[in-house]
Structure formats: C-alpha cells, structure tokens
Amino acid sequence: MKQSELFIPTLKENSSEAQIPSHQLMLRTGLVRQLASGVFSFLPLGYRVIKKIIQILREEMDAIGGQEFLLPALNPIEIWEQTGRVEAMGDVLFHIKNREGLVLAPTHEEIITFHAKQHIKSYRDLPQIWYQIQTKFRNEPRPKSGVLRGRQFIMKDSYSLDSSWEGLDVSYQKHHDAYCRIFERCGIKFFVVGASSGAMGGNKSEEFMVVSDSGEDVVAIAEDGYAANVEVATSALPPVGRIEQDLPLEKFPTPNAKTIDDLIEQFGIPEERCAKSVVYIVEDKPVLIFMRGNDELNESKLQSVLGTGTFRPAESEELIRFTGADHGSIGPINLKTNMRIIADKLLKDANGLVSGANEDGFHYKNIDFKRDCPFITEFYDLRTIREGEPSPISGAPIKVVKAIELGHIFKLGTKYSEALEAKFLDKNGKEQPIIMGSYGIGVERIMACFIEQNYDEKGIVWKRPLAPFDIHLIAVNQQKFPEVKNKSDELYSELSKAGYEVLYDDREETPGVKFNDADLIGLPVQLIIGPKNLENNKVEIKIRATGERKLVEIETLKEELESLFE
C-alpha cells in the first residue's frame, strides 16, 4: 500500500486524555480515534491489526472443533431475566429506551442456551463448541485506558455444551490450550491465574493476564509458579491458634478505641489477637463477619460464600439496631439480634481474642472461640492476601502486581441450562440439564497488551504476525532523484508479488519526517532507498526492534529478507 494513499493521521505529541502507553501510541500512530467516552473508531492501520488478531482466533477455535456463529447484539430482556442477570449486571447492561424489552448484549450465554434448548435433544447431539467474534456493549461507568475499558468492544466468545462433567473438563482444557496458543502466536508474554466467576456463575474460572502498571486487575504471583487474582488468592499464613493461658472472659472499658490500631496502641494487644467485626446486610438480613486484626474482607470471596452478590456494609443505624453498638464495639457475645455469623478460617479455634462487647465504649478480652462462641461454626477464607505472605505452593514470598486481563474461561455448569430449561435425554432416556462452559477474549485488548509490551521512546515495535505491514519501504528524496522513485516502485512491486505486506512511503516529505513516522508506526523492517546507496547498487535495511542497520546488495535483498522473516 502506498502511504500517500493510505489514511494514517499520525500525531507528533501525546494526547492529554491518554494516560497509558498503548492508548497514547494507538492515537499517535493513527490506529484509532475516539468518538465518545469508551467508544473508538478503528482506522485503516488499526483495523489491519484487528483483522490479523481475528484470523488467529478463528484458526485456533476451528482447530478445537469450534463452529462459528454470528448472534444478534439486540437481545430480548425476558431471556436475561430468566437467569437473574438483569439484576446482577445492574447499570452495566444497556437497555433500549425506545423499544421496550430489548437490551444490548455484553455477552451471549443466555442466547447460546436459548438456541441449545431449541435443537439439542439427545446426548448424541453433544458435545458442541459454538463461538463468535462480535461486538459487545457494556455501560462502563468510568471508561478509561483507551480500548482496555470501553463501552463497545469486539469479543471472541465461545461456549461448550457437554453431556457430562468429564466432558466439560475436556472442553475447558481445549480452550485453555487454545488460548495459550493464541497468545503465543500473538507474541504476548502472559500467565494464567485462578479467578472469581462473579456474576457469570460456575465453579471454576481462570484468567489470562499480562503484568502491566497500566492494569486494573491486581494479582498475586510467586516464583514457585503460584498465580491468582487477589479476588481469590490465598496464602500459607498460619492460623492465629491458641495460647497456653486459659483466662476467664473479661469486659473492659475502651472509650477511645474505635479501631484495631487504637486497641493495639492503647492496650498493647497483639494485632492477630484482635477479632475485627463487620456487619453486612445480605438480601435484607444482617450477617456478622469476623476477621483477624486489620485483615481486609475480600468481597469476591464473601460473594462465593454467601451465594449472592446482593450485599452491602451495614450503616450505623442498622448496626445499633441489630447489635446494640456502633462501629468499633461489635462482637460475638451478647448480640442483640440472632443472626448468621461467619469468620475467617485463621480464627478457627483461637483463644485470647479481643472483640467488641456490643456496647459502645466496651470490649471483651480473653475470648475463646471454642469455649465462648460454639455457635460460630462457619469458617472460610475471607481475607485479601498481602504482599510478602508465603505462597501456598512452597512458601515463597508472594508479590502483588497490577495486570491486564486478556481472556477469561469459566466452567459454568448448569446455571444457564437449568434457568432456561435447556435439557437433553441421556443414555437412559432421562432428562438432564446441558453442562456448559464459557470462554472470552477481548480482541482490542490483545492489540493494546501487545503495544504495552512492545514500545520504546520512538513508538511501537511491531512483530509478525500482528504488524499491520511487514516492511516499511522508504523512498528518500525521490522527487529530486528519479532513479530512487523508479527503484522504489520496482521493489514495491517485486516484494508485494513475493508475498510481503509492504507500506511504501512515497510521500513528498523530508527524510526526517519519513524516518520519524517509520519509527513511530514501528513496522518490523524498514527498507531505505536513497540516492547515495543506489549509486553502489545497495539499499539499507533497518531492524526496528534493535535499531540495527545493514547495507545490502539489491541482488541479495530477497535472501536477506527471507532470513529476517524466517
């Protein structure tokens, strides 16, 4: 493609609205332009990259037996209501105001299940893998980071339909392996973490992540291979345990102690012996939760325990009504209201604890969970892990880093098939719900993550196969030297016929402008045709990734390029 004919509106400076490298460079190189908050137009250069990513996705999905669909973005709301996800998605779900009963799909579990119900009748019809590469819509409240968090985006979403849980394991592993191949082919350094299923439901999910300071996800990793999203991450931190002293329960005044730190500073109580109490309103009912010291309650883990996402911290008026005390004075003993009580597993069987007395300005000490609180029988992993804690694999210290999610795979089980009554007859003629999996990849995210990992102070550093073109052919001063134009035209034709994708800079611009644009756009190889070198029947090759330059005889150019693109 001749650059004089291609729309590439490059920018000399970063946009003030772009804060992360991929967003800045996608704007500067003319890959995208923003149309509205969280809504982007892909320009010709950017769309070339998108099509290359989609081709890789399509090849790898077809390789595992996937069948490609194209499902409508407009969905009947009643199908979504049957699974409860209208409420679960909340404001993220776009509703059509001038056509009641329609929503814009952020994903397609419901619609896949709807079609499966229509046509899957027997175990002989299974397994199936159905996928699509299609535009999705999510009403993100704070779109940011360019295409990483948008309101309209392209997703490769696929769905497995199986007759057994063992079959789901096979389908899930097929997708896991395909995702690894996809990201490897795209040249992205990634890792896999255990993750929360959230509103999607199901009993297992994993995320494919890249480490990046631009990321909005936080993950825990260790050198021994442990990796998990902090939403589900755990550590080998030892439990609080028991102390030898068996002291009687004692109430004591704490008028100026409203926090765990206050108890530590004013009374010298070890942090781990403080049992922090928090109350959540779960579907209109109070639940009392105990945590160790200053440990942070992990709401994703709490959601898994409660089996619902409908909960919130109690307000002061509710705390007083349900417990008899306000923040800082709540505990397990002498509760005003009978309520469900759960505790973090580090507190199981612990003694020598301090907690509120359910009376403002008072606490109990020497609490023994076994002796004084036998009614607390539910202990779970509820805490958010901290940097430096031991990995559950070998005890290696855990690092907490920011990351970007590239893809997410879920074992959905029968949540959607039961809600929408998508069933099949098994070998015994008995009706069973279809067992499902769901698997998603953000197409634009692949592009952004590649750029986050491959750029320098001059611009993007593309590699095959995502590079919009293979070679940037740069004609220097061709308007003054006809031989430069003639040789450049000739090489452009020959290289294109040889199968290379060539961007030919035939513009009437200064060499400096051309070289700066070439480094900014960042194609893998620059082929520079100048009058001085042509006199010696040579052209210059520049490798964008390394900056290496090499003069080669025109007769050996094809061999040189073949060695570069092996």
N, C-alpha and C positions, 0 to 999 in steps of 0.2 A: 504494500500500500504506500502510495506517495504521501509524504507528510503534508505537502501543500494542499492535498485534497481531503485529508482526514481532520475531523474536528477534535483537536486536543487543546483546550483552553488552559494552558499552564499558568501558574501564578508564581511571582518572584518571592512573595512573603507568605508566612503562615497566617491563616485567618484567626482573628481574635476569639472566635467561637470554638475553635478546635483546640482541645487540651491534651490529647494523646497522640503519639506519633502516627498511628495508622490513619486517624481522622485528618490530621494535618497534611499528610502526604497524599491521601486519596483526593483531597481538594486541590493541592498544588499541582499534581500531575494530571489533573483533568479526568480522573476516573469517575468521579461523582460530582453532583451538585445538590445542595439541599433545597427542597421545595417547601417544606414546612417542618415544624418540630417533629423529629423522629421519622421523617419521610424524605427519601433520597431518590433522585434520578440517576441511573447509571448511563454514562456517556459511552461513546463507541469503544474507547480504550478499556474502560472498566467492564463493559459488557462482554468483551472478548475473554477476559479473565473468568467472569461468571460462567460463560458457556463451557470453558475448559474444566472448571470445577464440576459442573453438572455432568459432563461427559464421563469423568472419573467416577462420580457417584452412580451413574446409570450402569456403567460397565461392572462395577463391583456388586451392585444389587442384583443385576441379571445373573451374575456368576453364582449367587447362592440360591437361585431359583425364584427371585422376585419377579412379580408381574406388575407392570406399570399401569396406574390408573391416573385419571385427572378428575378430581372431585370438586364440586362447586364450593366457592368461598361463602356463598349465602346458604345458611342452614336454618331449617325450621326450629324455633326455640323449644317446641314441645319435646323434641328428641333430647335436647340438652337438659331439660327439666327432669326427665325420667332418671337421669344418672345423678342428679343433685349438683351438677357442676355450674349451673347458672348462679347459684348462691356461692359456691366455692370459688369461682373465678371473680365474682364481685364486679367492680368497675373496670377490670381489665378486659372484660368481654364487651365488644362493640355491639350496640343494639341499633336497629334501623328504625328511626323515628317515624318516617312517613310510610312505612309498611309494617304494620304490627305483626309480630310472630316470626320475625327474621332476625338472625344475628350473623355477624361476620366471624368466620371460624378462626380461632387461634391454633387449632389442631383438629384432628379428624377421627378420634377414637369412636365417637358416637356414630358417625356416618358409616365408617367401616363396619361397625357392629350391625347397623341397620341393614346394610346390604348382605352381610353374612346371614342374618336372620331370614332374609328372603330366599336364599339359594343354598345354604349349607344345610343338608338334611341328614346326612349319614356320616359315620366315621370314615367311610370310603372317600368322602369329599375332602378329607383333611390328610396332611397339613397343607396350609396355604401361607404364602408370604406375598402381601399386597403392598405396593408402595407408590408414592407420587412425589413429584418435585414441583411445588406450587407455592403461590403467595399466601401468606398468613397475616392476620391482623390482631394486634394486642394493644389495648389502650394504656400504654405505659404512662404512669403519672409523671415521670421525670425522664423523658428520653434524653440520653446523653452518650458520649463516647462514640459519636458517629454512627456507623451501621451496627455497632455492637449491641446497642439497645434502642431499637426503633419501633415504630408503631405499625409499619408494614415491612415485611421481610420474606425472603424465599427460604423454604424449609424442605429438606428431603425427609419425609416422614413415612415410616413403614410399620406394618402390623403383621404379627404372626398369629395364625389360627391353628390350634392343635387340639387333639382329642385326649391327650394325657399330659400330666405334669412332666413326665420324662421327655415328651415331645417338645414341650415349652423349653426345657433345658437345652435341647439340641438347637432349636430356633434362636434362642438367646445367644448361644455360643457362636452360631453362624454370623449373627450380626456383630458380636464383639470382634470376631476375627476380621470381618469385612471392614469394620470401622478402623481397625489398626492398619489394614492395607490402604485404605483411602487416605488417611493422614500421612502415612509414609510416602505414598505416591505424590502427595501434595507438598512434600518436603518440610513438614512441620514436626518440631520436637514436642512430644506430648506425653502425658502419663494418665493413668486411669485411677479413679478414686471411687470408693463406696460413697453413696449419696442417699439423700432423703427422697422418697417418692412424692411427698407433698400432696397436692390436690389431684395428682394423677392416680394415686392409689397403688395397690400392689405390694408385694412382699420383698422385692429386691430391685435396686437400681444402681447404675454406675454412670459416672460422668467422665468424659474425655476432656482433659484440661491442658492448658499451657500456662506456665509460670509467667506472670507479667505484672509489673507495677500498675498497669492500666486496668487490671481485672477488678471486677466487683465481687467475685467469689473469694472466699478465704478457705484454704485447705491446709491440712496437717500432713507433713511428709517427714520421713526419716531415712537415713542412709541404708537401713536394713530392708527397704522396699515398702515400708508401710506408707499408705496414702489414703486419705479420706477427707471429704468435705467436712468442715467444722460442724456442720449440721448433724453429722452422725459420728464424728471422730471420737475415739475413746483412747485411754492410755492405761498403762500398768501401774498407776499410782496406788499405793497400798491403802486399805481402808483405815479409818480412824482407830478402830479397835478398842480394847478395854485397858483401863489402868487398874493396878492392884488394889488401890484404896476403894473400899465399898462404903462410901459416906451417905448419910441419910439426905433425902430431898430437903432443900432449904430455900425458902423465899427470901429475897433481899432487895432493898430499895436501889433503884437505878434512875433517879430523876433526870439526870443529864445525859443518859446514854440512849441515843436514838439509833445508832448504827453499830455494826460489828466492830468497826475501828474504835468507836467510843468505849465499848466493853473491853477491848484489848488495852487501850491506853489508860483507862481509869481504874481497871481492876486487875490488870496483868493476866487476863485469861488467854491461854493459847488460842490462836485463830481456829485451829482444827477442832477445838472443843466447843466452839460456838455453833449452835444449830439455828441457822437463819430460817425464819418462817415467812412464807409468802402465800397469799390467798389469791386464787384465780376464780373468776366466775365462768363456769363451763356450762353452756346451754342453760343459763339462768340459775345454776346451782353452785354453791361455793365448794371449792376443793382446797385443802390446806397442803402445802408442799414444804418439805424441809430440805435445806441444802447445807453443806459444810462451809462454815466460815464465810468468806467473801466469794465463794464459787458462784458463777453466773448460771442462772437457769437457761437451758437451751430449749427454746420453744419448739424447734423442729422435733426434738426427742420427746418433748411433752405431748405434742400432737400425736405421735405414734403410740404413746401410752394411753392417751385418752380416746383415741379413735375418732377424733373430730378436730376440725380447725376452728370451731366456734368457741373461742375463749378469749378472755382479756384479764388484766390485773384488776383486782378489786379496788374501788375507791374508798376514801377514808370513812364515809358514812356507812358503806357496806361492811367494812372491817369492824367498826364499832358494833353494828347491829348483829353480825354473825359471831364475833369472837369476844366482844366486851372491851376491846382495846384498839388503839390506832397503830399505825406503822411503828415498828421498833419494840413493841411489847407483846407480841403474839407468840404463842407456844402451844404445845400439845396437851398441857394439863389445865383442867378447869375451863375447857372451851364452853362457850355459851350455847353453841349450836352443834348438834350432831351432824358431822359432815365427813365426806371421804377424805382420808389422809394418805398421802404418799410421801416417800422420802428417797433421797439419792442413796444408791447402794453403798457408798463409802461410809454411811452412818449406820449400817446394819449391825445390830448387837453392841453398839458403842455405849459407853458409860462416861461419867464425869463430864456431862454436857451442860451447857448453859443455854437457856431459851426463855422467851417471854412468858409472863405469868398471866396473860390475858387481862391485865390490869395496868393501865398507863403508869409508867414510872417504876415497875417492878419486874424482876426476873426470877426464875428458879435456877439453882445450880445443883450439881451432883445428880443430874437426870440420868437414869439408866433406862435405855430403850427397852431392854428385856424385862426389867423389874417394874418400871413405872408406866410404860407405854406398850403393853402387849397387844393393844388394839391396832398398832401400826404394823401391818403385815405386807404392805406393798413397797418393795424396794426396787428401784430401777436406775439405770444410768441416765441421769437428767442434766448433767453439768456440761458446760463448754470447756474443752481442754485448754491448757495454757502452754505457751512456748517453753521448751525445756523439759517437759514431762517425759517419762520413759515410754518408748514405743511398746505396744502390746506384743510385738514380734520378738524383739531381743532386748528391749530396754534402752535402745539407742535414743538419744535426745530428739525430741520432736521439734521441727521447725514449722512455724505458721507463716504461710506466704500467700500473697494475692495471686489469683489466677483467672483466666478467661475460660468459660465453658465452650467447647467446640461441639460436643454431642452428648446425648443422654439416652440411655437404654433402660427399659423398665420391664419387669415381669408383672404384668397386670393381673394375671389370674382370671377370675370370673366376675370381677366387679362390673364390667360393662355388659357382658353377656347375660348376667342374671338380671340386671336392671332393665335391659331391653329385650329379655326373653329370647336370646339367640341360642338355640339348642340344637343338638343332633342326637341321633339314635346310635348307641354304642353297639358292640358286637352281640350283646344280649337283648337288643331291642329296647333298652331302657334310655329314657331321655336324659341328656347331660348338658350342662352349660359349656359352650366353647371356651377353651382356655387360651388366653390372649397375651401377647407381648406388644410393646410399643417402643419405637426407636426413632430418634430425631437427630438431624444435623442441620445447623444453620449455615446456609451456603455463603452468605456475605461474611459470616464470622470466620470461615476458612480463609477468605481473602484478607480480612483485617488481621488475623493472627499471623498469617504468613508475613505480612508487612511489619508487624510488631517485632518479628524475629529476624527480619532481613532488611535493614536500612542502615545508612550512615549519614554523615553530616551533609552529603550532597544529594541524597534522595533514596529511592527504593533500589534494592538489589534483587532483581528477579532471577529465578532459576526455572528451567524447564521442569514440569510441563505447564506451570501456571503463567509463565511470562506471556504477555499479550502478543509479542513477536519474539522470534529467535535472535534476529540480527538487526542492529541499527546501522544502516548504510548511510554514511555522512559524506556528502559531496562538498568539498571546501573550495569556495571561490569559483564555482562552476560558471557563474555569469561572466567572469573575466577570462576563463580558460576553457574553451570549447572541448579540449581533449578530456578534461575532468568530467564534464557532463556526458560526453559520449561513452567513456569507460564506465561511469556510474550507471548509466542507462543499460549498458550491456551486462554488467554484473548483476544488476537488479533482475533482469530478465532471466539470466542463467541460474542464479541462486533460487529464484522462485520456481523455475521448472525443476530444479533438483529437490524440491520438497521443503525448502526452508521458508519460514514466515518472515518476511523482510519488511521493515519500516524504512522507507527511503526518504531521507531528509534532503529534498530537492528545493527547499525554500531559499529565497534570496535574502538570507540573513548572514550576519557576520559569523566567522568561525567561533568566536567566544559564545555567542547566543546558542549556536548549534551544540557545542560541547556541553554547556551548562544544562540545556534541555535534555541532552542524551543521558547525562549522569543523573538528572532528576527522575526521568522516566525509568531508567535503570535496566534496560534490556541486557541479557547475558553477555552478548558480544557486540562491540562496536567495530565497524569496518570503515576506516577513514581513507577517503580517496582525495589526495592533494596533488598539486602540480609538481612539486619538487620530487616526491617519491615516484610519480608516474614517469618522470624522466629516466629513472632507473628500472622501470617496469616493475615497481613494487607498490604494495598497499600496506597500511598499518592496521594491525589488529589490537584492540584493547579489551581485556577481560574486565568486566565491570566489578566483579566481586573482589578481585585482588588489585586492580589498577595496573596489572602487568601489561606492557606494550611490546609489540613484536612486529618487525618489518618482514614481509614475506613476498616471495616472487609470485606474480599473478598466476603463473603456470601451476604453482603448488598450492594455491589458495584453497581449492576444494578439499585436498588432502588434509590441510591444516584444520579446516572447519570440521571435517569428519572426526578428527581426533578430539576436538573440543566438545563435540556433541555426542560422544560415544555413550 
